[in-house]
Amino acid sequence: MTYRFTRFAAIDWSGAKGKRHKGIAVAMCEAGTAAPALVRPAHIWSRTEVLDWLLAEAAKAPTLFGFDFSFAPPIAERGEYLPGERGIPSTAREFWAYVESRCDDDDLGAASFLDEAHRRHFYFGVADGEKARFIHFRRCDARLNALGGRKTASAYDAIGAAQVAKASFSGMRLLHRLDGKVAIWPMDALPDHGSAVVEIYTRIYLRRAGLSGTKVRSRAELNPALNGLGSAPAQLRFEPNDHQTDALVTAAGMRALAQSEPDAFAPPGLTPELARTEGWTFGVA
């Protein structure tokens, strides 16, 4: 099953406010060992453009697309996505629709969901009190941490440049639009044919490449990472930013995982209930 994808694409996502986002980067590679390449490297993407591009590419060839945001908030730990709120769904795809219904932000943004609609559930800084009260994790996050993957981010953490929460909830608006058009794993079973979308985490592939850091910030660092993932070196004529290197490394890492591990889509900790509610990060075993 995992060998059937002919292309692998990684999208470094952004939840920032606005209509175009310097934090978005897209990379793709073919099955085999050829180097990944950036898609429109000089372009400043909008989230809506990424959606349109994905739908067009998904129809061309069986492609595995990866996004670096949480596909759903934690629910197994506390039994609810937003404890104490009325009318909140309890499955991921219904929750995507709920997020969509509460947002009117530009370009699939979700800042208003965090800032206004459900402010009390998100940590924005010291004025909110003890951060630990807000930080909850999914089962796949806990599994990765237990394997030594270092501390993962929480979908309720809205502070810092990475904007983990805003990226995830804007991503859920994207997933709502993809629902029924492209398979979204593991909320959908992996289809026998066609393309699919998965959740990714760059650090998993840096570790698989033998690197101990959390970022690749130059061409000099990029090609050793690609080599560790069985990829030919990238032929870049410019110095990439860390969003671009994240996308390049992750595309190669997704390919290496799919081509070498037949059980990549059947991790032992993933139950049918978690598939419906929290999802799973591709590469967490």
N, C-alpha and C positions, 0 to 999 in steps of 0.2 A: 504493500500500500504506500509506504513512504517514498518509494523510488519513483513513483509515477509523476511527480511534479517535474516540469522541465525548466522552471525558473523560480527564483527565490528573491523576494523583494523585502527590504527593511525600511521602515519609515520612522525617523526620529521626530516625534510629535511635539506639539506645543499647545498649551492652554492659555497663552497670553491673550490679553484683550487686543482688539483691533481686527483689521481685515487681511493683513499680510504679516508673515511671521518669519523672521530670520532664523528662528530656532527649528524650523522644519527642514529636514534633509531626506532625500529618497535615494536608495541605491538598489541595484539589481544585479544578479548574476545568473548565468545559465547552469544547468546541471553539469557536473563534471568537475573541472579544476580551474577553469578560466577565471581571471580576476574579476571581481565585482566592479561595476562602474556607477558613477553618480548619474542620476536622471535630472536633467536641466540644472547643472551645478551652479550656474550664475543666477538662477531664477529665485525670486522671493515668493514662496508658495503661500496660497491661502489654504485653509482647511477644506473649503469647498472644492478647490482645484484638485486636491489630493483625492477626494471622493470621486470626482469625475474621472480622473486618471485611472484610479483603481478599477472602476467599473469597465472602462474601455480595455484595459490590459487583461482583466480577468476573462474577458470574452475571447481574447486572442490565443491564449495557451494556458494549460493548467499551471497556475502560479500559486505559490505559498507566500502570502503577504503577512508581514509581522509589524505590529504597532507596539511602541513602548509606553503603554499606559495600562492601568488596571481596568479590566473589562467589567468589573462589578465591585462594589464595596464589600467588606467582610460581613457575613451574616451568621456563619456557623457558631462563632464565639458568643454572640449575644442574642441570636434568634431573630434579629431585626436589622435592617440596614440603617434606619434612623430611629432608634428606640424612643418611644414616647410620642411619636407622631402618628396621627390617624390617616388611614387611607393609603399607606405606603405598600406597594406590591412586595411580594416575597420571592419572585423569580427574576433573573437577570434581564430577560428580554422585556418583561413588563416594567421593570424599573427603568430601562432605557426609554421606554415610551413616557414614563412619568417625568423623567428629567427633561425630555423634549417639551412636555406640556408646560413646564414651569420656567422655560428659558425663551427669551426673545433677543439674546445677545447677537452681535454681528458674527457672521462667519462661523457658525456652530459653537460659539463661545458658551461658557457656562458659569461665568463669574457671578452672575446674579443669583444662581442657584445656591452658591456658597455664601455670598455677601448678604443676601436678603432673604430668600425663601427658607433657608435652613441654617442660618448663621450659627446657631448654638452648638452645632455638631462639629464645627471645624475650628482648628487651631490656627490663629493668625499672629500670635505673639504673646509676650508676657502678660499683657493686659487680660488675657483670657484665663490666666491662672496656671495651674500645673499642667504641663504639656502631656504628661503620661495619661491623664484622664481622657484625652482625645484620641490617642494613638492605639488603634486596633488593627489586627492583621488577619488575612485570609489563611486558610490551611496551607496553601502552596507557599505563601511567604514564610510561614513558620517552618515548613519543610526545608526550604532553601537555607534559612538561618541555621537550622539544625545541622545541615551538611557543611557548614562553614562558609556560607555565601556572603557573610557580613550582614549587617542590619539593612533590611529592605525598607523602602519608604511606605508610608501609610496613605491611603486614599483620603484620609481626614486631615492630612497635614497640608495647610494652605500657605505656609510661610517659606520664604527662600526663593532663590532664582529659578530653581527647577520647577516650582509650581506644580507639585505632584498632584494635588487634588484637582486643580483647574484643568490640568492635562487629562486626567482620567474622566472627569465629568463631561468635558467637551468631547472626549473620545466616545463616550456613551451616546452622545447625539449622532456621531458618525455611525456607530454600530446600529442605531435605530434605523438609519437610512439604508444600511447595507442588509438589514434583516430580510430574509426571503429572496435576496438577489445573489448573494455569495455566502457559502457556508461559513459560519463563525464557530470555530472550535474552542472549547468543547460543548458550548451550548447546543450546537448542532453536531451530530455524528459526522466524522470525516467522510465525505462522499466518495463514491467509487470513481467518479469522473469530475473534471472541472477544477476550479480554483477554491482556495480556502483562506481564511484570515485567522491568525493566531496572535496571542499576546507574547511579547518578547521582553527580555531584560539583558542589556548589553553585557553586564558584568559576568553573566553565565558563560558567554563565549570568550571573553578575555581570559577567564580561568581555564577554559578548555584549550586555549591557545598557549597556556603556560605562563601568562602574565599575571603579576600580583597586584597591579594597580587597578584603578577604576576608570581611567580615561587614557585614550591615545590622542595626542595633541599635535602630531607632526608626521610628515612623510617618513621620516627616519624611524619612527615608532610603528607606523602603520604596517609596513611590509613584513616585519617579523611576526606581527600578530596574524596577518593573513597566512603566512607560511605555516604557523602553528595550527592553522585550521585547514591545511591541505590545499591552499589556494595559491595560484600564481600571483606575483606582485602586481599591485595597481600601477598603472601608467599615468600618474598625475603630473600636470605641468604647472601646478600651483600648490601652495601650502594650504592644506585643508583645515577647516575649523573642527572643533570637537563634535559638533552635530554631524558633520559629514563623515568623520572617522567612525563615529558610533554606527551610522547606517551601513558603511562599507564592511566593517568587521562583523556586524550582526547578520548581514545578508550571507556572507561567507560561512558564518557559524551555523545559521539555520540550515544551509545546504549540507554542511558536514554532518550535522546531527541527523538530518532526514536520510542521508545516504548511508550512514554507518550504523544506525541503531534502529532496527525494525520495530522496537517497542516504544519509540519516541512519543507516539500518540496514545500510549496506554500506560501512563505512569501508575505505579502501585497505589499511590495515595488518592487518586482521583476516583470518586464515587459518582454514581448517577445523580445524587442529590447535589453534590458540589458542582457538577457540570451544569446543572440548571440554575444554580444560585450564585456561586462565587467565581466559577471558571478556574482556570489553571494557566500557569506560565509555561509555554513551550520550552522544554529543556530542563525543567525541574523534575528529577527522577524520584 
